[in-house]
């Protein structure tokens, strides 16, 4: 049924009926934001003690009779427990995700694995329901299946095809009280550019600005893109797309919900049912690039986005406008202008030179396409089931005959027979691979729980194979022990850190590559190389040849690829999958940057969300894919550091959920945002965690890295990123830093900033001084070619500033040679060169006289 037609009320009634008869009810949605929103609503409706929340990041009251979770959480629970799962009702919201190529399996699995449950499948763009009726009628529950549908919306929509310019359309919507307007773009770059353009078109009244500032309060726009977003918002313009961090998207949703934004420039990310009140939706185009080709929107895609217009309880009508292609608008305007000129002169209209459509990434649309999307029925939902390692392990971990359960899943899923056979062959290949790797073991006899297959690998509670090549990573990791030693306790700290970083590199090699980040790495490296080669007088052709060979960093590339070839032969299911060695999380660690500095260094302001998603995937891989026996102290440090790095940047969801361990507090927080903030404040201090000390050490080694290169931009960074010593008002200047380090370069030709220079033995942190609660003293030794180790950089960690800012705040105290005489006390002994130069100067002056 359409958006706003009362699906939520039906779901609430179904949950009430299920709990009344003693059944557990599960509510699922595709997004954590939707799940959280529903969690708070159900807490209000049914009481805090009766509602729980489960996501991939947190667990709140997990034994409650009503559970809110993402679709994947329920699907994995169904795979592990089958019909033993306590589940009498499943409310599957946004069920059209059933056809999603990557995630659709999660909406299908519960229907196959929990046939005794009652299902409530909900979507505003369901389409043909016939096959789902057949599936549900044939399940073990034996219930009658009802279909509730209809095209009438409580808030009707008015559709209009526009042949004016985009800015004219936006101004008309805003000026005629049809805001907030959601301006639909189909790339993040276009959404940002549109917001920039609107800042010169829209403005807020004094009262509107005051209300906006009051709502923003102390919100921190503390990442590189933050100032840009703050400026857009100050004009009443929001931006909403996947390239932004979740906290910024949530802020825009909150501001729009309170009527404080006039326009939101975004992509189709707001098309999923997040409850953001929008009065008008404006499509800038009707075509999109789907990752393979540019095509027209499907009817479902169009209607899902258009359905966000019109707020029940606020609006009596919603508005859906669509722009004609820009070249069509220009041509019509030019023709009208020529016709007007001809009418005025009484002559014949001049022939107009017509604008042409873009050469690429464009498919022509017209008003007929628009009307078909407006009135057409959504396409039939097709099955998108897929077999993964995690799915097989989950089913085999179930009590009973895991092989039979797996066979039933492969036979009874909703795929056509030809695709079922393909999945079955793939599952057999994967099963053999898992068996060969020792992850599963066939015992030959059933144990007391009925299992004939056991998970024989050293698997922790959170162990999971989430990526297509996760098994490769798990199989390769033991080879690192041959290089670094099998006994973690006897390994030196330096060697253990190298081992941990190699573990991370193996995991990064099986993650998807964020193109924006690796392209920025290459561009930065090329820029530096060009500048250096120009300074060295390298010829143009030779420079171009060097640049042609440059690539982003790929640790362990040769070793991984050598191992991957026989792995592919042993595991045919790998197919076209390829390794993707890269160094993003590892480089972030080794560089000593925090998230913001890394973004600024590579100019990734508009890809913060993509970088954060990648780091989150890397963190989950560290947690889930590394067996406990391979987690050395340095691996645990690295895992803690990566998790804290992510939390520091955006804890908009994790901290809230972790704070809601008490269901009673959850109820208060659902009604009072201040209560939620107070709960979040109970989290452990940032500066008291294990990860903070790792960050301090990385920040101290960053001093060495900058001094070792020593270009002006490096020294500027050193001066800008470190406070001066306590008691000194003026910040460091580049010349002062050069003066401090120049004596080192008189003694040595190089400064080591590589593997050996990172040794923990060269770093000292003292937290037991008189003011150890406020400041820590740190000393980072510099590794010189002679091995004297008599030069060091001394600094302080400002604990209170670090806690306040959520990052390591350092003071650079001194760069010195230990045991050397202070510069102001040193006796200056002129060199022979200086003496001869002075004599020549004297002779010249005498000659002048």
N, C-alpha and C positions, 0 to 999 in steps of 0.2 A: 504494500500500500504506500501511497505517497508520503513524503516527509510531513510530519506534523499531524498525521491522521490518527494517532493514538496507539502506536505499536508499544510504546513504553508502558501504557496503562494495562494492555493485554499481558505483557511480560510480568508486570508486578502481580497481577491477579493469578497468573500461572504459578509464580513462585509461592504466593500465599497458599494456594491450593495444595502444592507439593509438600510444603512444610506442615500443613495441617494434617496430612495423611502420614507424616513421618518420613517423607522422602527427602534426600539431599538434593538441592537445586544448584546448578552451575550456570552462571551467566558468562558468555564469552564474547569478545570483540577483537577486532584486528589491531587496535592501537592501545598502548599503555595509558594514554591520555583519556581515551574513552572508558577504559576499565576503571581508572581512578575516579572519574566523574560518576560512573554508575555505583561504585563502591560507597562513596559518600551519600549518594541518594538512597541506597538501600539501607545504610546505617540509620538514616532518618526514619525510613519506613518500617524497619523490622527490629531496630535496636542493635547497639554495637556488639553485644555478645553473640548475636545470631548471624553476623556477616563477616566473612574473611576475604582476604585478597592474596592472590598468588600471581607472581610475574617471574620473569627470568632473573630479576634483580632482588626481589624481596618477598617475604612471607609474613602476613599478618593474620593471626587467628585462623590457622589453616584447618582446624578441625570443626569450624563452624558449619551449621547446616546449609548455609547459603554461601557460595564461593563465587567471587568475581575474578576472572582471569583472562589472559590472552588465549586465543584459539590454540596456539601451539602448546600451552601448558596443559590444557585438557587433553589434547591429542596425545601428548607424551604420557600422561597419566593413564589414558586408555590403552596405549600400547603396553605399558608395564603391568597393568592390573587386569585389563580385559573386563569381563563381566563381574569380577570381584570388586570393581571400583564402586564405592558408595555414591550412586548417581541415579536419582529417579527422574530428574527433569534436566534437560539441556536447552537453554535459551541461546540460540546462535544469532547474534546481531550482525548486521552487514554481511548477510550470507552470500552476497554476490561475489565475495572473495573466494568462493568455492572454485571459480574458474581461473584464479590467479596462477600463472605458470610456476611461480616459486613457492607460494604459500598455500595454495588451494588444498593440498593434502591434509592440512590441519582441520579443515572444515568437513572433510570426508571421513577421516579415520574414526571419529566417535560414532558415526552412523553405522560403520561396519563392526566395530569392536564392542559397542554397548547397545546391542539391539533391544534390550529390555527397557531402555529408558524412553520417556516421553520427550519428543522434540518439538520445539517452537522455533521455526526458521523464519527470520525476518529480514526484509530488504525493501527499499523503496524502488529498486529496479530488478525485481526477481525474474521477470520474463515467464516463459513457459514452465509450469510446475509439474507437468504430467509425469516425468520420470522420477521425480522426488516422491510423488504420491505412490508410485509403484514400489520404490525402495522401502518406504515407511510402512506401507500396507503389508509387505512381505516380511517384516521383522518379527521378532519373537514376542513383542508386547501384545500384538494382536489388536491394537487400537484402531478405531476409525480415524481416517485422515480428513481434516477439513481444510479448505482453502478460503482465505479471506483476502479479497482483492478489490480493486476499484481504482478508477482514475481521478476521482474527485478529491481535490485538496481543500482542507479547511481554509487555507489562505491561497486563493487563486493566483495564478501567475499570468502576467501580461507579457507577451513576446513581441519583440520588435527588431526588424533588420534595419541597420543604420548605414546610410551612405554619406554621413558627415565625417569630419576628421575625428580621431580618437579623443583629442583634447576637448573638442566641442561637445562630444557625447558625454564625457565625464562632467564637464561644467554644467550641462543641462540636468544631469541626474542630481548633482549636488544642489544646484540652485532651485530645483523643484521639490526639495525635501524628500529625496529618494535615497539618501545616504543612511547607513554606510554602504558603500559600493565595493564589491569584490571584483577586481580587475584581473581576469584570468589570462595569464601568459603561459607559454609552454617551454620556457627556459629560465633559469635563475638569473642569467645576465639581463634578459629583457625585463624581468620583474624589478631588478635594481635600477635599471635605466629609467623605467617608467616612474618609479618613486622619485628619482632625482628630478625628472621633468616636472612632476606635479608640485614640487616645492616652490616653483616660480608661478604656479597657477592658483594654488589653494592657500588659505590662511585661516587662523583661528581668532575669535574675538577674545577680549581680555578675560571674560568669564570662562570661556572654554579653555584658555591656557591655564587659568588657576585650577580648574577642576582636573585637568590633565596632570599638572605638576603635583597636586595633592595625591592623586592616585599613584603616580610614579614613586613618590616618597623617596626611600633610600635605595631604590633598585640600582644595581651596579651594572653599568655598561662598560665592563672592565676587560673586554677583549678588543683586538685591533679594529674590528668592524663596529664596535659599540658606538663610537662618536658619530659615525655615519648614520646608524639606525636612530640614535637620539635626535639627530637633526631632522630626519624624515618625520619622526613622531611629533616633533615640535610644530610641524605644519599640519598635523592631523592625518598623516599618511603612515600606514604600517606596511611591513614587508613580511611575507610568510612563504617560505619554501624550505626544501630539505637541506640547502646549503647553510642554513642558519643553525645555531645551537638550539636545543630544545627550550632553554630558558627564554630565548628571544621570541620563539614561536608562541610559547605559553603567555608571554607578556602581551603580544599582539592580540591573542584570543581574549585575554582578560579586558584589555582596553576597549576592544570592539564590543564585548559583551556589555560594557557600561556606557556605550554610546559616545565614546571619546575620540573615535577615529572616523574620518569622513570617507577615506578610501583605504583599501588593503590591496597592495600589488603582490600577487603571488602566482604560484603554479597550481596544478590540480591537487596539491596536498590537502587543501581544505575541503575537497569533495567528499571525504569520508566523514561520517556523522558526528564530528566534534561540534558541540553545541555552541556555535558562534552566531549570534543574531546578525543576519545580513538582509538588507532590504532589497538590494539590486545586485544582479550578477551581470558583468559586462565581458563577453568573450572578445578578445582582440583578434582571434582567428579560429578557424575550425579544423586546422590540421596540426599534427604533432609528430615528432620523431619518436618512434617507439623502441629505439635501440638498434633497429635493423634498417628501417626505412621510414620516410615521411609519408604519412597517410592521413585520411580524414578521421575525425573522432568516430567511435562507434556510438550507436544510440544510447547505450548504457552509460558510457563515459560522459556524454553530453548531459543526459538527464540527471546523473548523479551530482554533477556540479551545479546545474541549473536549479536543482532541488534545494540548494542552500538559501535561495532567495525567499523572502517572506517569513516573518517571525510570528508564530502562533502566540496570541496574547499581546502582541505589540502592533502588528500590521494587519490591515484589511486586504492588502494586495501586495504581491511581490512582482519584481520586474526583471525580465531576462532580455538583455539586448545583445546583439551580435554585430560587430563591425564588418562591413564589406572589405575585401582586400584593398590595401592602401593604394595600389596602382589604379584600381577601378574608381575609387573616390577621387583621385587626382584627375583622371581622365574626364569624369563627369563634370567636375568643377571647371576644367579647362574648356570643355564643350559649352557649358552654360555661359562662361565668360565670353567666348567667341560669339555665341548666339546673341547675347545682350549687346555686344559691340556692333554686330551686324544690324540689329533692330534699330539701334540708335542712329547709325549712319545711313540706314536704308539700303545697304549693299548686301552682298552675299557673305555668309560667315566664312572666315578663314579656316583652312584645313588645320586641324590640331595634331601636333606630333604626340602620339600616345605613349604614355609610360608603359613599361613592360614589367611583367611579374619577375620576382627573383629567379635566378638561374638554378638555384639548388635549395634544398630543405624547404620546399614549398609545393603544396598541392592546391590547385584552384578550387574555390568553393563559391557558392552563390546562394540566393535566397531559397531556392528549391531544396538545397541540402539542409539549410537551416530549418525549414518547415518539416522536412522528413524527420529530422532529429527531434523536433518538438513533439510530433504526434505519433511517431513510430513506437512499436513494441520493442522492448530490450531484447537483445539476442539471447538465444538459449544458452544456459550455463553448461559448459562442457567440463568433464572431469579432467583434473590435472594432477593425478596421483603420481608419486615417484618413490622409488626405493632408495634408502640411504643406509650407511653403516649404522647410524644412530637408531634408525627404525628397527633394524635386525637385532641389535644388542638389546633394545628395550623389550622386544617381544620375547627373546630368549631368556631374559632375566625374570620372566613371569613364572610363578609357581605352576607346575604341571608340565605337560609335554610341549615344550617351546617350539619344536619342529612342526608339530601339528597346528599350533596357533599361527605360526608364520605362513604355513601352507594355506590356511583358511583366509588369512588376510590377502594373500596373493590371488586367491580364486574369487573371493566375494567382493573385491573392490568394484568401483563403478566404471572402470575402464572397458572399452570394447575388447573383444577376445584377442584381436591381433596385438594390441598393446599389452594386454595381460601376459601373453606369452613372452613378450620382450622383457617385461618386468621380472618374470619368473627366471628367465635365463640370467638376467643381471643379478638377481638375489642369490642364485646358486653360485655364481662367480664370486660375489662378495663374501658369502658364507665360507667358501673354501679359502679365501684370502685371510679372513679373520681366524680361521682354524690354523692355517700355516703360520700366522703371526703369533700364535699362542694366546690370543685374546679370548677364544672360546675353545673348550675342550669337550670332546665326546667321551663320556665315562663308560659307555657300554651297558650300564645298568641304571635303573632309576633310583634316585635317592628318596628320602622320606616325603619330600614335597612333590614327588612325581617327575622331577627333572632328570633327563638323560644327557643334557648338555649344560655345562657349567661355564661361567665366566672365569677363566683360569688366570687372567692377567691381573697385575697389581693395580686394581682400579679403585680410585677414591670415590666418595659419594657423588662428586660433581663431574666425574669423568664422562666425556661425551665426544663423539667424533662428528663435528658439526660441518666441516668443509668437505668437498668432494675428495680432496687428497689428504684428509686428516690421517688416514691410516698410514700413508707414506711417512708423514711426520713422526708418528708413533714408532714406526718400524725403523726409521733412520736414527732417532734420538740415541739408542744404545751405542751406536758407532762413535758418538762423541766421547763416551767413557774410555774408549781405546786411546783417544788422543789426550784426554785430560786426566785420566786416572779414574779407577772405579771407586775408590774410597774417598768420599767427600771430606772426611775428618782429617785426612793426611794431606789434602791439597792446600797449597798456599792460598792466601786471600786473593792475590793477583790472578793466579791460575783459575781459581773458582769463579772470579768475576768474568774472565774470558769464557769459561765454560757456560756460564749463565747467558752471556750475550750470544753465544753460538746456538744455545737452545732457542732463544728468541728469534734468531735469524732463520732457523729451520721452520718455525711456526709462521713467520712472515712470508716464507716462500710458498705457502699453500693458501694464503689469503688473497682475495681479489685486490688488484692494484688500483689505488685511487689516482687516476690519470693526472689530475690537476697538481697533485703533490710531486710525483716523479718528474713531470715536465718542468716544474719549478726548480727541482734539484738540478736537472740538466742545464737549464738556462742560467742559473746562478753560477754553476761551475764553468760554463762556457764564457760568461762575462769576465770572470776572474782570470781565466786562462788567456783570453784575448788581451786584456790589459797588461798582463805580465809579458806576453810575447811581444807586444808592441814596444814595451819598455826595453826588452832585450834585443830589439831590432830584427825580429824574425820576419821574413818575407811573407807577403799576403798569401800566396799559394800554399806555402808551408803551414801558415796558420790555419787555413781552411782544411787542410788535410788532417791536422790534429783535431780540430773541432768535429770533423766527420766521424772520428773514432770514439768520441766521448759519449758516455752513457751515465745513467744514474747508478749509485753504488749498489753492488750485488754481492754481499758477503757469502762465502761458501759456494759460490756459483758452480765452479768446476766440480767440487766434491759432490754436491747435490745432484747435478746433472749426470755424473758418472753412475751414481747409485740409482737414478730414476729410470734409466734405460732397461736394466734387467727387471726392475719393479713393474714396469709396464708390460713386459712379456709374461710375468707371473700373474698379473691381474688384468685380464682383458677388458673388464668393465671400465677401466680408466678411459678408454677411447681417445677422444681428442683433447682431454685435459692435459694441461702443461704446467710445469713449475713456473713460479713467478718470483724469483729471488729479488729482494729489495731491502732497503734499510731505511725505515721511517721511524718506527718505535725505537729501534736500536740507535739510530742517529740522534734522535731526541735525547736519549740517555747519554750518549758519548759526548754530545756537543755541550752538555750542561745547560741547555736552554730549558725554560719552562714553555708551556703551550703558547702563550702570547708572543714570546720572543721568537719562537720557531715560526709562527704565522707571519710575524713582521719580517723576519729574515728572508723568507721566500715569497712574500707578497701574496699570502693566501687568505686575505681578508674575507673574500666572498666564497671561500671553500672551507670555512671553519667547521661547518657541520659534517662535511665529507671527511675531514681529518679526524674529527672526534669519533665518528662511526668506525673508522679504521682502527683507531687506538682502542676503542671498546672491543672490537673483534679480536685484536691482539691480546688484550687482557683476558678475555674469555677463553682464548686458546691456551694461555698460560695456566689458567685455573683448571680447565676441563681436559686438555689434551696431554698434559705432562703427568705421568705416573708419579705417585708419592715417593717412590724409591729413587727417583731421579731429581727430586727437588732438594738441591743442596742449599746451604745458608744463603749463598749469593743469588740463587734462583728465587728463593723466597723474598729476599730484599728487592729484587727486580720486579716481582709480582706486586709487592706492596707499593713500590714506587709508582708503577704504572696505574694501579687502582687509585692511588691518592692523586696522581696527576689529573686523571679524569674527573675525580670528585671536585678538585679545586676549581676546575673550569666551569662545570655545570652540574650542580647537585640538585637540580630542580625537582627531580623525581626520587632519586635514591635516598637522600637524607629524609625526605618527608615520609617515605614508606618505612624506613628503618626506625624512625621516631614513633611510628604508630604501632608499637608492639602491644600497647594497652588498648583494648577495644573501647573502653570508656573514654580514654583520651581521644580516640578516633572520632567518637561522636561529638565531643567538644570541638575538635578541629574541623569537623564537617560544617559546623555552624559558625566558627570563629577562627578567622585566619591568624589572629594573634596567638591563639592557642597552638596552632601548627608551628608558628615561628618559635614559640617557647619550647616546644618539644624538640625541634631541631637543634636548639641551643644546648641540649643535654649531650650532644655528641662529644666524643673525646677531642681534646684540643689538638689542632693541626700540628703544633710544634712538639707534641709529646709522642708522636707516632714514630715507628721505625722508618717509615718512608721519608720523613722529614730529614733525618740524618743522611740518608742517601742523597737527597736533593742538595743538602749543604755541601757534601763532598763533590758532587758534580759541579756545583756553582764555583767552588774553589778551583777545581781543575780547569774550568772555563777561563780563569785568569791566565793560566799557562798557555792554553790554546791561542788566546788573543795575542799574548806577548810573543809567542813563537812565530806567528805570521808577521805581526808588527806593522802592517800597512796602516795608513792614516785612519781608514774606516774602522779597523780593529781597535785602535787606540781610542777612537771616539766612542765606540761601544763600551770599552772598559771604563772610560770616564763617566759615561752617561748612566750606566747600569749599576754603579756602586756608589754608596754614600761616602762622604769624606769621614775621617776619624772624628770621634766625639770631641766636642770642644772647638771644632774648626767650622766656621760658618760657610766658607767658600767651597764650591764643588771642585773636584779634580779637573785640571786642564790637561789637554793632550801634551803640551810641551813639558809640563811637570812630570808626567809619566815617562816620556822619552828620556828626560834627565835622569830619572831613577834607574832605568833599565839600560841606558847606554854603556855604563861601565861593564855590564855583563858581556855586551857584544865586543868590547875591546879585548876581553879575555877568551871568548869562545866564538866560533863561527856558526854554531847551530844551537838550537834549543829543542830538545826532544818533547814532542806532544803526542807520541804514539802509545802503544800498548804498555811498554815498560814504565813510561812516565806516569801512568794511571795507578801505579801500585799503591795500595792502601798504606804501605809502609812509609810512603812519602807524604802522607797526610796526617795531621794531628788535630784533634778537636778537644778542647778543654772546657768542660762545663761545671767545674768545681771551684771557680774563682769566687771572690767576694760577692759579685753580682751575677752569679751563675743562673739565677732565675730570670734575668733580664738580658744578659749578653753571654755569648760563647766566644771564646778565642779560637781561631783556626789558623793553622800554618800549613801552607802547601809548598813543599820543596820543589825546586826546579832541577830536572835531570840534565846535566850538561855532558858534552862528549867526553870530558876527562874523567867523569865519575866523581868529581869533588863533592857535589851535592851541598855546596856552601851558600847557594843562593836560594832565597825563598820569598814567597808573598805572604804577608800576614794580614789577617782581617778579623772582623767580628761579625757575628750573627745577631741582628736585632730581633729578639724573640717577640716582643710585643708588636712591633711593626709587621713582622711575618704573620703573626696570628690575625691581625687586623686585615691585612691585604690578601691573605690566603696564598702567599708565595714566599719564597726565601728572600729576605731583605738583608743584604750584606753591606758592611762597611769595609772599604779597602784602606787599611791602616798604613802599610809600608811595603815597599819592594826593596830588599836589602841583601847584602852579602854578610852572612853570619860571621862574626869575628872581625869584620872590617871596621875601620875608623869612620865615624860619622862624617858626612861630606863637609860640614862646616868646620870640623876639627882637623880635617886631613891637611897634611903639609903638601903643597903643590910643588912637584919636582918637574921642571920643564924637560921635555925630550930634546934629543940632539937636533931633530928637525926644527923644533921651535926656536932653538938658539941660533941656528943658521939663518932662519927666516928673519929673526930680529936684527941680526948683523947686516943682512942685505938691505933691510928697510932703513937702517941707520946710515949706511953708505949712500943710499939713494938720496936721503934727505940732505946729507952733507954736500953731495954733488949739486943739488938744487941751489944751495946757498952760494 
